[in-house]
Amino acid sequence: MWWTGGTVRVAIRPPGGVFGAPQVLAAGLDDPAPSIDLVTDRAGEATAVWDGEDGVTAAVRPSGAASFGAPEVVGPGGAAQLAVGDAGVVGAAWLDGHEVRVARRRPGQDFGAVKTVGAGLEHWFPRIELDGHADGSLALLIEGSDDAGTPSYSLATAPPGGAFRAPVAIDGAMSGDTARPASPGWASVGAVPGGRAVVAVEAMEWTREGEGSRTGRSVGLQLQQVGADGLARPPVRAQGVSYANSPRVGADRTGTAVAVFDSMPGTSAVSVPLDGAPCPAERIADHRSIPWRPTLDAGELGVIAWQEIPSSNVHLAFHRPRVGCAPPAEVAQEPRSEPDPPADVSSPPPGADASTAPAAVPEATFGPPAATAAAVGLPSVGVSARVGRRRRTARLRLSCPGPAGCSGRLELRTTGGRRLGARDFSVPAEGARTIRIRLTALARRRMRRGAVRATAILVAGRDRVPLRRLTLGR
């Protein structure tokens, strides 16, 4: 599933086959880069959502069908995210202004009634993250701020087949000079069986640098569990972690959650056994990274993936469910120019004996995919974007540390996924450039109330890589 210039397309590949001709799901959208998401259940039924003209819009492809059916409007709002369990029940969560909405659909049916999560919470500029487990559990992380700009995290969980509980507060892992509003570190949630969840938060320490200026730095990783009763447990710091950037969390079928993060100068993972204490951190790669959410509950073998920086190669590692604090992953070897055929991760590798304690997974080779962000360098983005007096444009400083130059399309989006502006750019190798981005009407409206928190996103091919969070202000 992908978008190009306000058109949403999807292509279908049967098991063991090749992708067929693209099908257009929506065309002529006002937003040329709408938010999209797609999930497929174990029976092969696929559910797609996108930002339509009338709100969150969905289409379903029944198992074995050649195409998707007619679209349906699920509800007002946008930036929907999906999760699906083994039973085929799809959960959806999205933003409708300052409100967080959820809905479910069962196999062969339309989405049911739209409900609100956290109606009593103050969310001026919310960001959400939805995760689901194979058993049907759902976890919804909500990052917001009140009208004074003070950030907060809260988490709502739902047991298999049950309704979302009232959100509980999650510690923002901030310390130091926090007398004025400061951004918490990046957080991610993993749904765990039985309606449980694990939240990983980048621990941030803030120091004052001068009049009206502060600097935040990562000082570790904080983990907080939410039990089957929906209540949050006390947060704990991960052992042996002094830096954690962009953590992402997933859970395997035994209920062990794994948080993967950039640990500078390497990539590390921390396992959290079901209702147990976090294990010491394990180094799984010697390079820095932007991790993606681990996929650990689809079968006996799970997959952890990340993008290496600054080279932008894509790496994979296998994960086997294990009891207690065993190493979480076996790392794949470096990519080659002619990659081997993709490994079958739905069953143990040849020669593995599933009846005994798992042995080391044989090495597999994965090359960088074509037409993705691996083809371009990753620019560094300034911490703020200066906005003109009439709030029509924003000036943003880009630098390119890589040897091959940096180019692509840079988007500014709210933490909830709404587009604030975009522009194509090109920066020479080891150079810097200031670009001017034309702001949307939404950005101008929000800036009338003050500075706006945004995420700078690199768009390259079909990849969207978050670069950093920044502030739009005068």
C-alpha positions as CSV (number, residue, x, y, z in Angstrom):
1,M,0.0,0.0,0.0
2,W,1.4,3.4,-0.9
3,W,0.4,7.0,-1.9
4,T,1.5,9.3,-4.8
5,G,0.2,12.8,-5.2
6,G,-3.1,12.3,-3.4
7,T,-3.8,8.8,-4.8
8,V,-3.8,5.7,-2.6
9,R,-2.9,2.4,-4.3
10,V,-2.5,-1.2,-3.2
11,A,-1.1,-4.3,-4.8
12,I,-1.8,-7.9,-3.9
13,R,0.6,-10.8,-3.9
14,P,-0.6,-14.4,-3.4
15,P,1.5,-16.7,-1.3
16,G,4.6,-17.7,-3.4
17,G,3.6,-15.4,-6.2
18,V,4.3,-11.9,-7.4
19,F,2.5,-8.6,-7.0
20,G,-0.3,-7.9,-9.4
21,A,-1.4,-4.7,-11.0
22,P,-2.0,-1.8,-8.5
23,Q,-5.6,-1.1,-7.5
24,V,-6.6,2.5,-6.8
25,L,-8.4,2.9,-3.4
26,A,-8.7,6.7,-3.5
27,A,-7.8,9.5,-5.9
28,G,-7.9,13.3,-5.9
29,L,-7.4,13.7,-2.2
30,D,-6.7,17.2,-1.0
31,D,-3.7,15.9,1.0
32,P,-1.1,14.7,-1.4
33,A,0.6,12.6,1.3
34,P,-2.3,11.0,3.4
35,S,-1.6,8.8,6.4
36,I,-2.2,5.1,5.4
37,D,-2.0,1.7,7.2
38,L,-2.6,-1.9,6.3
39,V,-2.9,-5.2,8.2
40,T,-3.6,-8.8,7.2
41,D,-4.9,-11.5,9.5
42,R,-3.8,-15.1,9.5
43,A,-6.7,-16.1,7.2
44,G,-5.5,-13.6,4.5
45,E,-8.2,-10.9,5.0
46,A,-6.6,-7.5,4.6
47,T,-7.9,-4.2,6.0
48,A,-6.6,-0.8,4.7
49,V,-7.2,2.7,6.1
50,W,-6.3,6.1,4.8
51,D,-7.2,9.8,5.3
52,G,-10.2,10.3,3.1
53,E,-12.1,13.6,2.3
54,D,-14.8,12.7,4.9
55,G,-12.5,11.3,7.6
56,V,-10.9,7.9,8.3
57,T,-11.8,5.6,5.4
58,A,-11.3,1.8,5.2
59,A,-11.5,-0.9,2.6
60,V,-11.4,-4.7,3.0
61,R,-10.1,-7.4,0.8
62,P,-11.6,-10.8,1.8
63,S,-9.3,-13.8,1.9
64,G,-8.7,-15.1,-1.6
65,A,-10.4,-12.1,-3.3
66,A,-8.7,-10.4,-6.3
67,S,-9.4,-6.9,-5.1
68,F,-10.5,-4.6,-2.2
69,G,-14.2,-3.9,-1.7
70,A,-15.9,-0.5,-1.7
71,P,-14.5,2.0,0.8
72,E,-16.4,2.9,4.0
73,V,-16.0,6.0,6.2
74,V,-15.2,4.8,9.7
75,G,-15.4,8.2,11.4
76,P,-14.2,11.8,11.4
77,G,-10.5,12.5,11.9
78,G,-7.3,11.1,10.4
79,A,-3.9,9.4,10.9
80,A,-5.5,6.0,11.8
81,Q,-3.4,3.1,12.9
82,L,-4.4,-0.6,12.8
83,A,-3.6,-3.8,14.7
84,V,-4.9,-7.3,14.2
85,G,-4.9,-10.5,16.3
86,D,-5.0,-14.2,15.4
87,A,-8.8,-14.2,15.5
88,G,-8.9,-11.6,12.8
89,V,-10.4,-8.8,14.9
90,V,-9.0,-5.5,13.7
91,G,-8.5,-2.6,16.1
92,A,-8.2,1.0,14.8
93,A,-7.2,4.2,16.6
94,W,-7.0,7.7,15.2
95,L,-7.1,11.4,16.0
96,D,-10.2,13.6,15.7
97,G,-9.0,17.1,16.5
98,H,-7.9,16.8,20.2
99,E,-9.8,13.6,20.8
100,V,-8.6,10.0,20.4
101,R,-11.1,7.6,18.8
102,V,-11.1,3.8,18.5
103,A,-13.2,1.2,16.6
104,R,-13.1,-2.5,15.9
105,R,-14.2,-4.8,13.1
106,R,-14.7,-8.5,13.0
107,P,-13.8,-10.7,10.0
108,G,-16.4,-10.2,7.2
109,Q,-18.0,-7.2,8.9
110,D,-17.8,-3.4,8.8
111,F,-16.2,-1.4,11.6
112,G,-18.4,-1.0,14.7
113,A,-19.3,2.0,16.8
114,V,-16.7,4.7,17.2
115,K,-15.7,5.3,20.8
116,T,-13.6,7.9,22.6
117,V,-10.6,7.0,24.7
118,G,-9.4,9.4,27.5
119,A,-12.2,12.0,27.0
120,G,-11.2,13.8,30.2
121,L,-7.5,14.2,29.2
122,E,-6.1,17.5,27.9
123,H,-4.5,16.8,24.5
124,W,-3.6,19.9,22.6
125,F,-1.2,18.3,20.1
126,P,-1.6,14.5,20.7
127,R,0.5,11.7,19.2
128,I,-0.8,8.1,19.4
129,E,0.8,4.7,18.9
130,L,-1.4,1.6,18.7
131,D,0.0,-1.9,19.0
132,G,-1.8,-5.3,19.1
133,H,-0.8,-8.8,20.2
134,A,-1.6,-12.1,18.5
135,D,-4.0,-12.9,21.4
136,G,-6.2,-9.9,20.6
137,S,-4.8,-7.5,23.3
138,L,-4.5,-3.8,22.3
139,A,-2.4,-1.1,23.8
140,L,-2.8,2.6,22.9
141,L,-0.1,5.1,23.9
142,I,-1.2,8.8,24.0
143,E,1.4,11.6,24.1
144,G,-0.2,15.0,24.6
145,S,0.2,18.4,26.3
146,D,-2.1,20.7,28.2
147,D,-2.8,24.3,27.2
148,A,0.4,25.4,29.0
149,G,2.5,23.1,26.9
150,T,3.3,20.6,29.7
151,P,3.8,17.2,28.0
152,S,2.4,13.9,29.3
153,Y,2.1,10.3,28.4
154,S,-0.9,8.0,29.2
155,L,-1.8,4.5,28.2
156,A,-5.1,2.7,27.6
157,T,-5.2,-1.1,27.3
158,A,-7.9,-3.5,26.1
159,P,-8.0,-7.3,26.8
160,P,-8.8,-9.7,24.0
161,G,-12.4,-8.8,22.9
162,G,-12.8,-6.3,25.6
163,A,-13.2,-2.5,25.7
164,F,-10.4,-0.1,26.3
165,R,-9.9,0.7,30.0
166,A,-9.5,4.3,31.3
167,P,-6.0,5.6,30.4
168,V,-3.3,5.5,33.2
169,A,-0.4,7.9,33.6
170,I,3.0,6.9,32.3
171,D,6.1,8.5,33.7
172,G,7.7,10.8,31.2
173,A,11.3,10.0,32.4
174,M,12.4,13.6,32.5
175,S,14.8,15.2,35.1
176,G,16.9,18.3,35.5
177,D,15.6,21.7,34.6
178,T,11.9,21.1,34.0
179,A,10.4,24.2,35.6
180,R,9.1,25.2,32.1
181,P,7.6,22.8,29.5
182,A,10.1,20.3,28.1
183,S,9.7,17.5,25.6
184,P,9.8,14.0,27.1
185,G,11.9,11.4,25.4
186,W,10.5,9.3,22.6
187,A,8.2,6.5,23.8
188,S,6.9,3.3,22.3
189,V,4.4,0.7,23.5
190,G,4.2,-3.1,23.0
191,A,0.9,-5.0,23.6
192,V,1.4,-8.1,25.8
193,P,-1.0,-11.0,26.2
194,G,-3.9,-10.7,28.6
195,G,-4.4,-6.9,28.1
196,R,-1.0,-6.1,29.5
197,A,1.6,-3.7,28.0
198,V,5.2,-2.5,28.2
199,V,6.1,1.2,27.6
200,A,9.7,2.1,26.8
201,V,10.6,5.8,27.2
202,E,13.9,7.5,26.4
203,A,15.1,9.1,29.7
204,M,15.9,12.7,29.2
205,E,17.9,15.1,31.3
206,W,17.5,18.9,30.8
207,T,20.1,21.5,31.6
208,R,20.0,25.3,31.2
209,E,22.5,26.8,28.8
210,G,21.7,30.4,29.1
211,E,18.8,32.9,29.2
212,G,15.8,31.2,27.8
213,S,17.8,28.2,26.4
214,R,17.9,24.6,27.5
215,T,19.4,21.4,26.2
216,G,18.1,17.9,26.6
217,R,20.1,14.7,26.3
218,S,19.4,11.0,26.6
219,V,20.6,9.4,29.8
220,G,19.1,5.9,29.5
221,L,16.0,3.9,28.9
222,Q,13.0,3.7,31.3
223,L,10.5,0.8,31.2
224,Q,7.1,0.7,32.7
225,Q,4.6,-2.2,32.7
226,V,0.8,-2.1,32.8
227,G,-0.7,-5.3,34.2
228,A,-3.7,-7.4,33.3
229,D,-5.7,-5.2,35.7
230,G,-5.0,-2.1,33.6
231,L,-2.9,-0.5,36.3
232,A,0.6,0.9,35.8
233,R,3.5,-0.6,37.7
234,P,6.4,1.6,39.0
235,P,8.9,2.6,36.3
236,V,12.4,1.1,36.3
237,R,15.6,2.0,34.4
238,A,17.1,-0.5,32.1
239,Q,20.5,-1.9,33.4
240,G,23.6,-1.0,31.4
241,V,21.9,1.7,29.2
242,S,23.3,5.3,29.3
243,Y,21.8,6.4,25.9
244,A,18.6,5.3,24.2
245,N,17.2,6.9,21.1
246,S,14.0,5.9,19.2
247,P,13.0,2.9,21.2
248,R,10.4,0.5,19.6
249,V,8.7,-2.3,21.4
250,G,7.1,-5.6,20.4
251,A,6.1,-8.8,22.4
252,D,6.4,-12.5,21.5
253,R,3.9,-15.2,22.0
254,T,5.2,-16.0,25.5
255,G,4.6,-12.5,26.6
256,T,8.2,-11.3,26.7
257,A,8.4,-7.8,25.4
258,V,11.6,-6.6,23.6
259,A,12.6,-2.9,23.3
260,V,15.1,-2.2,20.5
261,F,16.9,1.2,20.4
262,D,19.8,3.1,19.1
263,S,22.4,3.0,22.0
264,M,25.1,5.1,20.4
265,P,27.5,3.8,19.1
266,G,25.6,0.5,18.7
267,T,22.1,-0.9,18.6
268,S,20.8,-2.7,21.7
269,A,17.7,-4.6,23.0
270,V,16.2,-5.1,26.4
271,S,13.9,-8.0,27.1
272,V,11.0,-7.8,29.7
273,P,9.6,-11.2,30.7
274,L,5.9,-11.4,31.3
275,D,5.2,-9.7,34.7
276,G,8.9,-9.9,35.4
277,A,11.9,-7.5,35.9
278,P,13.7,-6.2,32.8
279,C,16.8,-8.1,31.7
280,P,20.2,-6.4,31.2
281,A,20.6,-4.7,27.9
282,E,22.1,-6.8,25.0
283,R,24.1,-5.3,22.1
284,I,22.8,-6.7,18.9
285,A,24.8,-4.5,16.4
286,D,27.9,-2.3,16.5
287,H,26.4,0.6,14.5
288,R,23.7,3.2,15.2
289,S,20.2,2.8,14.0
290,I,16.6,3.8,13.5
291,P,14.7,0.7,14.7
292,W,11.3,-0.4,13.4
293,R,8.7,-2.1,15.6
294,P,9.8,-5.7,16.2
295,T,7.5,-8.4,14.8
296,L,7.7,-11.2,17.3
297,D,4.3,-12.8,17.7
298,A,3.6,-14.0,14.1
299,G,5.2,-17.4,14.6
300,E,8.0,-19.3,16.4
301,L,10.6,-17.0,14.9
302,G,10.3,-13.2,15.3
303,V,12.1,-10.5,13.3
304,I,13.8,-7.3,14.5
305,A,14.6,-4.8,11.8
306,W,16.4,-1.5,11.8
307,Q,17.9,1.0,9.5
308,E,21.7,1.6,9.9
309,I,22.8,5.2,10.2
310,P,24.4,7.0,8.5
311,S,24.8,4.4,5.7
312,S,21.0,3.6,5.6
313,N,21.5,-0.1,5.1
314,V,18.7,-2.3,6.4
315,H,19.5,-5.1,8.9
316,L,17.4,-7.9,10.3
317,A,17.8,-10.1,13.3
318,F,15.9,-13.3,14.4
319,H,14.3,-13.6,17.8
320,R,13.3,-16.8,19.5
321,P,10.9,-16.8,22.5
322,R,12.9,-17.9,25.6
323,V,12.2,-18.1,29.3
324,G,14.0,-15.5,31.5
325,C,16.8,-13.3,30.5
326,A,18.3,-15.0,27.5
327,P,19.8,-13.0,24.6
328,P,16.9,-11.7,22.5
329,A,18.3,-12.0,19.0
330,E,20.7,-13.5,16.6
331,V,22.1,-10.9,14.3
332,A,22.1,-11.3,10.5
333,Q,25.4,-10.6,8.8
334,E,26.2,-7.5,6.8
335,P,24.4,-7.0,3.5
336,R,26.2,-8.1,0.3
337,S,25.8,-6.9,-3.2
338,E,24.0,-10.1,-4.2
339,P,21.7,-11.1,-1.3
340,D,20.6,-14.6,-0.7
341,P,16.9,-15.5,-1.1
342,P,14.8,-14.3,1.8
343,A,14.8,-16.6,4.8
344,D,11.5,-18.3,5.7
345,V,10.8,-17.0,9.2
346,S,7.5,-18.8,9.7
347,S,9.3,-22.0,10.8
348,P,12.6,-23.0,12.4
349,P,15.6,-22.9,10.1
350,P,16.7,-26.1,8.4
351,G,18.4,-28.5,10.9
352,A,16.9,-26.8,14.0
353,D,15.2,-29.1,16.5
354,A,12.1,-27.4,17.8
355,S,11.7,-30.0,20.6
356,T,14.9,-28.9,22.4
357,A,16.3,-25.6,23.7
358,P,16.8,-23.3,20.7
359,A,20.2,-23.2,19.3
360,A,21.8,-20.2,17.6
361,V,19.9,-19.2,14.4
362,P,22.0,-19.6,11.3
363,E,23.1,-16.4,9.7
364,A,21.0,-15.0,6.9
365,T,21.8,-12.3,4.4
366,F,19.6,-9.3,3.7
367,G,20.4,-6.6,1.1
368,P,19.2,-3.0,1.1
369,P,15.8,-2.9,-0.6
370,A,15.3,-1.0,-3.8
371,A,13.5,2.4,-3.9
372,T,13.7,3.0,-0.2
373,A,15.5,5.5,2.1
374,A,18.6,3.3,1.8
375,A,19.3,5.1,-1.5
376,V,19.7,8.5,0.1
377,G,21.7,10.0,3.0
378,L,20.0,11.1,6.2
379,P,20.2,14.9,6.8
380,S,20.6,16.4,10.2
381,V,17.7,18.8,11.0
382,G,17.9,21.9,13.3
383,V,16.0,21.9,16.6
384,S,13.7,24.7,15.5
385,A,12.1,26.2,12.4
386,R,11.9,30.0,12.2
387,V,8.5,31.2,11.0
388,G,8.0,34.4,9.1
389,R,5.9,37.3,10.4
390,R,2.8,36.3,8.4
391,R,3.3,32.6,9.3
392,R,3.3,31.5,5.7
393,T,6.7,29.9,5.6
394,A,9.2,28.3,7.9
395,R,13.0,28.3,7.5
396,L,14.8,25.1,8.4
397,R,18.5,24.4,8.6
398,L,19.7,21.1,7.1
399,S,23.2,19.6,7.1
400,C,24.4,16.4,5.4
401,P,27.2,14.5,7.2
402,G,27.3,11.6,4.7
403,P,29.8,11.3,1.8
404,A,27.2,11.0,-1.0
405,G,24.9,14.0,-0.3
406,C,21.3,14.1,1.0
407,S,18.2,14.6,-1.0
408,G,14.5,13.8,-1.0
409,R,11.3,15.4,0.3
410,L,11.1,16.8,3.8
411,E,7.7,16.9,5.5
412,L,6.6,18.7,8.7
413,R,3.8,16.9,10.5
414,T,2.2,17.3,13.9
415,T,2.9,14.6,16.4
416,G,-0.6,13.3,15.5
417,G,0.3,12.9,11.8
418,R,-1.4,16.1,10.3
419,R,0.7,17.7,7.6
420,L,2.1,21.2,8.3
421,G,4.2,21.6,5.2
422,A,6.6,19.9,2.8
423,R,9.4,20.6,0.3
424,D,11.9,18.7,-1.9
425,F,15.5,19.4,-0.9
426,S,19.1,18.6,-1.9
427,V,22.1,19.1,0.3
428,P,25.7,18.5,-1.0
429,A,27.9,16.0,0.8
430,E,29.2,17.4,4.1
431,G,27.4,20.6,3.4
432,A,24.5,22.6,4.9
433,R,21.6,24.5,3.5
434,T,18.6,26.5,4.8
435,I,15.3,25.6,3.0
436,R,12.0,27.5,3.1
437,I,8.9,25.4,3.6
438,R,5.4,26.8,2.8
439,L,3.1,26.1,5.7
440,T,-0.4,24.8,5.5
441,A,-3.5,26.6,6.8
442,L,-3.6,24.1,9.7
443,A,0.0,25.2,10.7
444,R,-1.0,28.9,10.6
445,R,-4.1,28.3,12.7
446,R,-2.2,26.4,15.4
447,M,0.6,28.9,15.6
448,R,-1.9,31.7,16.5
449,R,-2.0,29.9,19.9
450,G,1.8,29.7,20.2
451,A,4.7,27.5,19.2
452,V,3.8,24.2,17.5
453,R,5.6,20.9,18.1
454,A,6.3,19.0,14.9
455,T,8.2,16.0,13.5
456,A,10.5,16.4,10.5
457,I,10.1,13.4,8.2
458,L,12.2,12.3,5.3
459,V,10.2,10.9,2.4
460,A,12.2,8.7,0.0
461,G,10.4,6.4,-2.3
462,R,7.8,4.6,-0.2
463,D,9.7,5.1,3.1
464,R,8.9,7.7,5.7
465,V,11.8,8.2,8.2
466,P,11.3,10.4,11.2
467,L,14.4,12.6,11.6
468,R,13.7,14.6,14.7
469,R,11.0,16.5,16.7
470,L,11.3,20.3,16.5
471,T,9.4,23.5,17.3
472,L,7.8,25.8,14.8
473,G,8.0,29.3,16.3
474,R,8.9,32.9,15.7
